[in-house]
C-alpha cells in the first residue's frame, strides 16, 4: 500500500497545539506498515479519556479541551485517524475502507498503546469508528460520551443534509478542509486556525481519505459495513456502563441522532444527557470548554 507522510514542518507553530507527537505502527492489511500519530497528555496514572475526531479534522480539534481534561487529573489520548493529521495517508482512495479504519484504530489503541478502562469521547467519524470498537470490544471501555455522532447501518434515511454533504465532497474540485470545518462551526474561525486544519494536506494528493470517508458511511441496508455495524449495535444495546449523549443544538448533520442511542443503549438509562447550546457540528471548536466540563463531571460522578 503506497502512502504519503505530511512533512513535519507543516505542523510547526500551529495555534494552540504544542503537544508532543507520539507514534505507533500498525499493519496496513497489504503487507506493509502505517504510522499512526497520537497525543498523550496528562498523568500516566490518570483515567484515560480517548478523544476521537472525525472528518476532515484531526486531533487539533481537541486542543481547547486537552488542558482542561489534564488539569482535572485525566490522561488524554487523541489519535489521528489514518489519512488525517500527522498519521500516514494511503495514496489510493480504494485503500480506505470502513473495516480497515476500525482495525487500524483497534491495533493502534489496544495492541500498541495498550489502552484499557477507557472513557471514549467521540464525534463524527470518531463515533463511527469508536462506537464500533465499543460494540466489538466492550470490556475495554469504562464510559462513553457521544457528541454529534452515530453508528449507521443504512437502515435509516441519512437525511438530506448528509446526502448534500456527500455530493459536495465528491464534486468539489479542490477539497477545502479548513473551509469545511469553519462552515460547520457556529463561530467564525480565525485564519490561523483554518490553516491549522489545512496543515496536514499540502496538496490534493494527501486528501484521498477526506474524499473517501463520506462515501464509506452506510446509507443503504446492503452497504459493505452494514452487517458489522448491526452486530455492533446489538452489543451496544447491552453495554450497561455509563453512556452519555452530549450533542450540540445547531448541527444539521447529526441532529436527532442521539435519540436511538438514548433509547436503545442500556448504559444511557439514568444518565444526565445534555444539549450543549451554541455549538455547530464541530462543537469542540464552538464549545470546547463546555464539552470538557461535561466529560470531567461525568468521569468524576460515574465511577466504574
C-alpha positions as CSV (number, residue, x, y, z in Angstrom):
1,X,0.0,0.0,0.0
2,X,1.5,3.3,-1.1
3,X,1.1,6.1,1.4
4,X,2.1,9.7,2.0
5,X,3.5,11.3,5.1
6,X,3.0,15.0,5.7
7,X,6.3,16.8,6.3
8,X,6.8,17.8,10.0
9,X,7.4,21.4,9.2
10,X,3.7,21.7,8.2
11,X,2.9,21.3,11.9
12,X,5.3,23.9,13.4
13,X,3.8,26.8,15.2
14,X,0.2,25.8,15.0
15,X,-2.1,28.0,17.1
16,X,-2.8,26.3,20.5
17,X,-1.3,23.0,19.5
18,X,2.1,22.5,21.2
19,X,1.6,18.8,22.2
20,X,4.5,16.4,21.7
21,X,3.9,14.0,18.8
22,X,3.9,10.2,19.5
23,X,3.7,7.4,17.0
24,X,2.9,3.7,16.7
25,X,2.9,1.5,13.6
26,X,0.1,-0.9,12.5
27,X,-0.2,-3.4,9.7
28,X,-1.8,-1.8,6.7
29,X,-3.6,-5.1,5.6
30,X,-1.5,-5.1,2.4
31,X,1.9,-6.4,3.7
32,X,3.2,-3.0,4.9
33,X,3.0,-0.7,7.9
34,X,1.3,2.6,8.6
35,X,2.4,5.2,11.1
36,X,-0.4,6.4,13.4
37,X,0.1,9.7,15.3
38,X,-1.4,10.4,18.7
39,X,-1.0,12.8,21.6
40,X,-0.8,11.5,25.1
41,X,-1.1,14.2,27.7
42,X,-1.7,14.3,31.5
43,X,-0.8,12.0,34.3
44,X,0.1,8.4,33.3
45,X,-1.9,7.1,36.2
46,X,-5.0,9.1,35.4
47,X,-8.2,7.7,34.0
48,X,-7.9,7.5,30.2
49,X,-10.0,9.8,28.1
50,X,-9.8,8.8,24.4
51,X,-10.7,11.7,22.2
52,X,-11.6,10.6,18.6
53,X,-12.0,13.1,15.8
54,X,-14.0,12.9,12.6
55,X,-13.9,14.1,9.0
56,X,-12.0,16.1,7.8
57,X,-10.5,17.2,11.1
58,X,-7.7,15.8,13.2
59,X,-6.6,15.8,16.9
60,X,-6.1,19.6,16.5
61,X,-9.9,19.7,17.1
62,X,-9.4,18.8,20.8
63,X,-6.7,21.4,21.6
64,X,-9.1,23.6,23.7
65,X,-10.2,20.6,25.7
66,X,-6.9,18.8,26.5
67,X,-5.6,21.3,29.1
68,X,-8.9,21.3,31.0
69,X,-9.1,17.5,31.0
70,X,-5.5,17.0,32.1
71,X,-5.9,19.8,34.7
72,X,-8.6,17.6,36.2
73,X,-6.1,14.7,36.6
74,X,-7.2,12.8,33.4
75,X,-4.9,11.2,30.9
76,X,-5.9,12.3,27.4
77,X,-5.1,10.2,24.3
78,X,-6.1,11.7,21.0
79,X,-5.1,9.8,17.8
80,X,-5.2,11.0,14.2
81,X,-7.2,8.6,12.1
82,X,-5.2,7.1,9.2
83,X,-5.4,9.6,6.3
84,X,-5.6,12.6,8.7
85,X,-3.4,14.8,10.8
86,X,0.1,13.5,11.3
87,X,-0.9,9.9,10.6
88,X,0.1,8.3,7.3
89,X,-2.2,8.8,4.3
90,X,-2.8,5.9,1.8
91,X,-2.4,7.4,-1.6
92,X,-5.2,5.4,-3.3
93,X,-8.8,6.1,-2.3
94,X,-9.7,2.4,-2.7
95,X,-7.3,1.5,0.2
96,X,-9.7,3.3,2.6
97,X,-12.5,1.0,3.9
98,X,-14.6,1.2,7.0
99,X,-13.3,-2.2,8.2
100,X,-9.7,-1.2,7.7
101,X,-10.2,2.0,9.7
102,X,-11.7,0.1,12.6
103,X,-8.9,-2.4,12.6
104,X,-6.2,0.3,12.3
105,X,-7.5,2.1,15.3
106,X,-8.1,-1.2,17.3
107,X,-4.5,-2.2,16.6
108,X,-3.1,1.3,17.5
109,X,-5.1,1.9,20.6
110,X,-5.2,-1.6,22.1
111,X,-2.3,-3.6,20.8
112,X,0.3,-0.8,20.5
113,X,-0.7,1.9,23.1
114,X,-2.3,-0.7,25.4
115,X,-5.4,1.4,26.4
116,X,-7.9,-0.1,28.8
117,X,-10.8,1.2,31.0
118,X,-11.2,3.9,28.5
119,X,-13.7,6.8,28.6
120,X,-14.4,7.4,24.9
121,X,-15.3,10.9,23.7
122,X,-16.3,10.7,20.1
123,X,-17.7,13.0,17.4
124,X,-18.5,12.5,13.7
125,X,-16.3,9.6,12.3
126,X,-14.8,9.3,15.7
127,X,-18.1,7.7,16.7
128,X,-18.5,5.7,13.5
129,X,-15.2,4.0,14.4
130,X,-15.2,4.5,18.2
131,X,-18.7,3.1,18.7
132,X,-17.9,0.1,16.5
133,X,-14.9,-0.5,18.8
134,X,-17.2,-0.3,21.9
135,X,-19.6,-2.7,20.3
136,X,-16.8,-5.1,19.4
137,X,-14.6,-4.7,22.5
138,X,-16.9,-3.5,25.3
139,X,-14.6,-4.7,28.1
140,X,-12.0,-2.1,27.0
141,X,-14.4,0.8,27.8
142,X,-15.4,2.3,31.1
143,X,-17.7,5.1,29.8
144,X,-18.8,6.7,26.6
145,X,-19.5,10.3,25.8
146,X,-21.1,10.6,22.3
147,X,-21.2,14.1,20.7
148,X,-22.7,14.7,17.3
149,X,-22.2,11.2,16.0
150,X,-23.9,8.0,15.2
151,X,-23.4,4.4,14.2
152,X,-25.2,4.0,10.9
153,X,-26.4,0.7,9.4
154,X,-28.0,2.1,6.3
155,X,-31.4,1.1,7.5
156,X,-32.5,4.7,8.3
157,X,-32.8,7.6,5.9
158,X,-29.5,9.6,6.3
159,X,-31.3,12.9,5.7
160,X,-30.9,15.5,3.0
161,X,-28.2,17.4,4.9
162,X,-25.9,14.4,4.9
163,X,-26.7,13.5,1.3
164,X,-25.9,17.1,0.3
165,X,-22.6,16.9,2.1
166,X,-21.8,13.6,0.4
167,X,-22.5,15.0,-3.0
168,X,-20.4,18.1,-2.3
169,X,-17.4,16.0,-1.1
170,X,-17.4,14.1,-4.4
171,X,-18.0,17.0,-6.8
172,X,-15.9,19.9,-5.4
173,X,-12.7,20.3,-7.5
174,X,-10.5,21.3,-4.6
175,X,-11.4,19.8,-1.2
176,X,-11.3,22.8,1.1
177,X,-10.6,21.2,4.5
178,X,-10.2,24.3,6.7
179,X,-13.2,26.0,5.0
180,X,-15.3,22.9,5.6
181,X,-14.5,22.9,9.3
182,X,-15.2,26.6,9.6
183,X,-18.5,26.2,7.7
184,X,-19.7,23.6,10.2
185,X,-19.0,25.8,13.2
186,X,-21.2,28.5,14.7
187,X,-18.2,30.6,15.4
188,X,-16.0,32.2,12.7
189,X,-12.6,30.6,12.9
190,X,-9.6,32.8,12.5
191,X,-7.3,32.4,9.5
192,X,-4.6,30.8,11.6
193,X,-7.0,28.1,12.9
194,X,-8.3,27.4,9.5
195,X,-4.7,27.0,8.4
196,X,-4.2,24.5,11.3
197,X,-6.9,22.3,9.8
198,X,-5.3,22.6,6.3
199,X,-1.8,21.8,7.6
200,X,-1.9,18.0,7.2
201,X,-2.7,18.4,3.4
202,X,0.0,20.1,1.4
203,X,-2.0,19.3,-1.9
204,X,-4.9,17.3,-3.2
205,X,-2.9,14.1,-3.3
206,X,-2.9,14.0,0.5
207,X,-6.8,14.2,0.6
208,X,-7.8,10.8,-0.6
209,X,-9.1,9.9,2.8
210,X,-11.0,13.2,3.0
211,X,-12.7,12.3,-0.3
212,X,-13.4,8.7,0.5
213,X,-14.8,9.0,4.1
214,X,-18.2,10.5,3.1
215,X,-19.0,7.6,0.7
216,X,-17.9,5.0,3.4
217,X,-20.9,6.0,5.6
218,X,-23.5,3.3,5.2
219,X,-26.6,4.9,3.6
220,X,-28.3,1.7,2.3
221,X,-29.1,-1.6,4.0
222,X,-26.6,-3.6,1.8
223,X,-23.6,-1.4,2.4
224,X,-20.4,-3.3,3.0
225,X,-20.2,-2.1,6.6
226,X,-23.9,-2.5,7.4
227,X,-23.8,-6.1,8.8
228,X,-20.8,-5.4,11.0
229,X,-22.5,-2.2,12.3
230,X,-25.7,-4.1,13.0
231,X,-23.7,-6.6,15.1
232,X,-22.0,-3.8,16.9
233,X,-25.4,-2.3,17.7
234,X,-26.6,-5.5,19.3
235,X,-23.7,-5.3,21.7
236,X,-24.1,-1.6,22.2
237,X,-27.7,-2.3,23.3
238,X,-26.3,-4.5,26.1
239,X,-23.5,-2.1,27.0
240,X,-24.5,-1.2,30.6
241,X,-21.6,1.0,31.6
242,X,-22.2,4.8,31.8
243,X,-23.1,6.2,28.3
244,X,-23.8,9.9,27.9
245,X,-25.1,11.9,24.9
246,X,-23.8,15.5,24.7
247,X,-24.9,16.7,21.3
248,X,-24.9,20.4,20.3
249,X,-28.1,22.2,19.3
250,X,-27.1,23.5,15.9
251,X,-25.8,20.6,13.9
252,X,-28.0,19.7,10.9
253,X,-26.0,16.6,10.1
254,X,-26.4,14.6,13.4
255,X,-29.5,16.4,14.8
256,X,-31.7,13.7,16.4
257,X,-29.1,11.0,16.1
258,X,-28.8,10.9,19.9
259,X,-32.4,9.6,20.2
260,X,-31.6,6.0,19.1
261,X,-28.6,5.9,21.4
262,X,-30.6,7.1,24.4
263,X,-33.5,4.8,23.7
264,X,-31.5,1.6,22.9
265,X,-28.2,1.6,24.7
266,X,-28.5,0.1,28.2
267,X,-25.9,2.4,29.7
268,X,-27.8,5.5,28.7
269,X,-30.5,4.9,31.3
270,X,-30.5,7.4,34.1
271,X,-27.6,9.4,32.7
272,X,-27.5,13.2,32.7
273,X,-27.8,13.6,28.9
274,X,-27.3,17.2,27.8
275,X,-27.6,19.5,24.9
276,X,-24.7,22.0,24.5
277,X,-26.1,25.3,23.4
278,X,-24.5,27.4,20.7
279,X,-22.4,24.6,19.1
280,X,-22.4,23.5,15.5
281,X,-21.2,20.2,14.1
282,X,-17.6,20.7,15.4
283,X,-18.7,21.6,18.9
284,X,-15.2,21.1,20.2
285,X,-14.3,24.4,18.4
286,X,-17.5,26.2,19.3
287,X,-18.0,25.0,22.9
288,X,-14.8,23.0,23.8
289,X,-14.6,24.1,27.4
290,X,-18.3,23.3,27.9
291,X,-17.8,19.8,26.5
292,X,-14.7,19.3,28.5
293,X,-16.6,20.2,31.7
294,X,-19.3,17.6,30.8
295,X,-16.7,14.9,30.4
296,X,-14.9,15.8,33.6
297,X,-18.1,15.8,35.6
298,X,-19.2,12.5,34.0
299,X,-16.0,10.7,34.9
300,X,-15.9,12.1,38.4
301,X,-19.6,11.4,39.1
302,X,-19.8,8.0,37.4
303,X,-17.0,5.8,38.9
304,X,-16.7,2.4,37.4
